[in-house]
Amino acid sequence: MSVSTSHDVFSAEWLALREGLDARSRSHRLTGLAMEWLNARAGPHGIVDLGSGSGSNLRFLASRLPGPQRWRLVDHDAQLLTHALRLGARLRDSAGTPVALETSCRGLSPVDRELLAGADLVVASALFDLMPRSWVASLVAACAAHGQALLLTLSVDGDWAFLDRQGARVEDGEDIAVRTLFQAHQYRDKGLGPALGGEAPAVLASTLAGAGFRVESAATPWHLVAGDATQRSLAEALVSGWHDAAIEQTPSQATRLGAWRDRRLAAILAGELGVTVGHRDLFAWPTPSVERT
């Protein structure tokens, strides 16, 4: 969830805000495929979490996967890694055995031997919209060379919209304009090259298939229900983030965009609107023709 970039906006507070909704949105079917992949291999099972942030991937997966598990959390933010270690200290695998944890405080580039060392399964969450196509190609090539499977979750697909109280999409011309600006902003260079933005799920699937992996994917959208006070803070943070991205794209439209933000925040506060944000999960595993070295 956190990657070393020049536009880094992640914080422990934001990651905590989204963790519960992430867990409800994820594909349990694909998690089951990852479980089967590890069950078919001799343990202990090495799991590398790229851009691990505060460890939400670890906390979701540890009890759902077989053990013994040896996790390595990779992130450039030492404070988030310390937070992840503290929260993960008592985690158990599906059989109740404690998981082994270590951290690696570094960026995700280059994709070298150290980055993926010891992994049977490579995992990442809410990461790939930030990364360039070249980095994805390097990651897939490295995993193919070592026969590693990948469970990549909650990659945004670029779509979002407001929902009415019945859960139907609501949008007007201003929503469409802001979404278009936000989608353009997603492609900005985050420090490693032009980012994939909403193209990330499709690029991941095609790159993995081209490297000989079998690929399964599932839509995993966020649904923040209108009038749900427990989700209001996240909905408000999303609208503010979309507004800020749009302002960066067109600073001259600050007054117009501010009016849009205020109008939509007021509707969320009044319980009139919820939010949906498109994501996809993906599990990929090597076929026998993919060489393991």
N, C-alpha and C positions, 0 to 999 in steps of 0.2 A: 504493500500500500504506500510505502514511502520510498522515493527514489531520489538520488542526488541530482538536483537540477537547479538551474538559476532562477526558477519560478516556483520554488517549493512552498506549498501552502498547507502542508499537513501539520497537524498538531495532535497531541494525545486527546484533547477535548473533541475535535472533529471525529477522530477514529472511534472514540467511545460513543459518540452520538449516533453513528451509523451502524455499530456492531450488531445490535439486536435485529435491525431490519435486514442487514446482510444475511444473518443466520436464517431468518424466515424465508428469504428469497432464494437461497441456493438450491441447486438440484440434488436431491437425495439419491436419485437414480445414478448420477455420475459419481457421487461419493461412493456408492455401492460398487461401481465398476473399479474404482481405485482400490477399494478393500479387496476385491477379488484378485486384482493384479498382485497386490502384496501377499495375499494368502498363498498364491501359487509359487512364491519365491521363498527361499530359505532366509530366516532372520539372522541377525537383527536387521531391521528395515531402516535404511538411511533416507531421510526426508529433508530436502533443502527448500526453504521458504524464501523466495526472492522478493525484496522490498517488503519485508515482514512487518514493518511498522511496530505497533504495540503488541502484536502477537494474536490477533483475532483468528487468523487462519489456524494457528496451532490450537487455540482453545476450542474451535469448532471441530477440528478433525481428529484430535488425539484419541478421544474416547470412541470414535467411530471406526478407527482403523486398527488392524491387528498389530501385535507387538512381537518381540521387543522393538521399540522405536528409538532411533537416534536422530534428533532434530538439530539442524543448523539453521539459525535465523540470520539472514543477510540483510543489512540495512546500513545506510550511511549515518544514521542518527543514533548516537550512543545513548541518549536519554530514553528514546523509545525502546531500544534493545534492553536497557536496564528495567524498564517498566514491564516488558514482555517476560523477562526472566522471573521477576517477582510474581507476576500473575500466573505463570506457568509452573511454578515450583512443585505444586502438588497434583499436577495432571497425571492421569492414568490412561493406558491404552484400553482397548475393548475387553481385555481379559483382567483388567485391574492392576497391571504392572506399571510402576512408575516409568515415565518417559525420560530419556536422557536429553539434556538441552545444552547447546553451546551457541555462541553468537559470533558473527563475523562483521565487524564494523568497517564497511567499505562500500564503494559504489558498485553498480551492476555492470559496468563496462571497465575493462574488456571481459568478454565471455571466455575466461581462461580455465585451466585445469583446476585451480583453487576454487573457483566459483561454484562448480557443480561436484566437487570431489565427494565420493562416497554415497552419492544419491542413487536410490532405486526409483524414487518418485520426486519430481520437481513440482512444487506448488507455488502459486502466486495468486493474489486477489487484488482486483481494482488497480491494475498496473499497466496493462498493455496499451491503453489509449495514450499514455505518456511517452511511449517508446517509438523509435523509428523503425522502419521496415528492415533496415540493415541489421539492427540489433536482434530483431526477431529471427532473421535468417541465420545469424550466428548461433543463437540459442538452440534453434531446432537442429542445426547441423551437429552441434556438440552433443545434444541428447541422443540423436540418432547414432553417433559414433560410439556411445557408451550404453546403448540399449535402455535408456531411461524413459519412463512414462511421465506424462505431465497432466496435472489437474489445475486448470487455469480458470478462475471463477470471477464473476461479476465484472466482466469487461463491458464497458458502456458501448452501446451501438449508435449513439448520437441522437436518439429520439427521446423527447420528453414532452409532457403535456399536462394540463390541469384536468382534474376530474370533478364532476359535480357530485351531489349527495347520493346519486344513484350509481356512481362509478363510471359514468359515460364521459368521454373526452369532451373538453370545452376549450375552444381556442378562437381567437379573433386575429385580425391582421397584425396587430402589435405583437401578439405571442409568436406568430410565425416569423416576424421580422427579428425578434430577439433570439429565437431559436436558431435562425440562420446565421446571425452574428456569432452566437456561442459556438456553433459547429465549426465555423471558420477559425475561431480562436483556438479550438482544440488541436488544430494542425500546427500550431506554433511550435518552434523548437524549444524543448524543455531542457536542453543542455547536451543532448547526444545527436541531434538532427531533427528534421521535421517529424512531428509526432503523428501517429496513426489516427488519433481521435476515434470517431465512430466507425472507422474502417477496421479497427483492431480485430473483432471477432472473425470477420471474413478472411482477413490476411492470415491470421493464425491458422484457421482451418485449411486454407489452400496451401500454405507453406508446409504444414505438417503432413498433409496428404501427399504433397509432392516429394517429401523425403521418405515416404514409405510407411508412415504411421497409419493405423486405423484411428478414425476420429469420430467421436460422438459429441453432440452439443445439445444444449437445451436453453430455451428462453427463460430468463430469471429476472423479470422486471421488478422494480420496487413499486409498491402501491401504498401510498400514504393517504389514508382515508380522510375525507372531509369531516371536520368536527372532532377528530380524535386528538385530544389535548396532549397525549403522550408522544405524538408524532409532529406536533406543531413546530417545535424548535428546529427539527431537521428540515421540514418544508420551508420554513423561513430562511434557513441557511442556504438552501438550494436556490431560492429565488434571488437572494442577495448575491450569490455567486454568479448566477447567469447574468444579472445586471452588471456586475463588475467586469465580467468578460466582455460583454457587449460594449461597455464604455471604453475598454482598451482598444477595441476594434474601431470604434467611431467616437472619439472624444467630443466631436462637435455636436453630437446628439445627446449630450448629458441631460438636458432638461427633459426632453421627450422620454428618455429611458428611465429617468428618475420617476416620472409620473406613472409609467408602466409598473415599475417596482412597487410604488406606494399603493397603487390600485390593487395589485395582486396580493400583496401582503395583508391589506385590509380584508380582502375576501377570505383569506386563509384564517385570519384571526376571528372573523365572524362565523367560521365553521361552514362557509359556503363552498369552498374549494379544497380538494386534495390534489395530490401530484402523483404522476407515474413517470418513472425513468427506466428506459430500456437497458437491459444487460443480457449477456449470454455467458453460460458456463461451457467449458469444453474439457473433455478427457481424451487423451491420445496415448496410444501404446504402440510399441514397435512390433511389427510383424516379423516372422522368422527370417525374412530377407534382409532386415535391418541388422547390420553387423554390430556385434558387441565387442568392444576392445578392452 
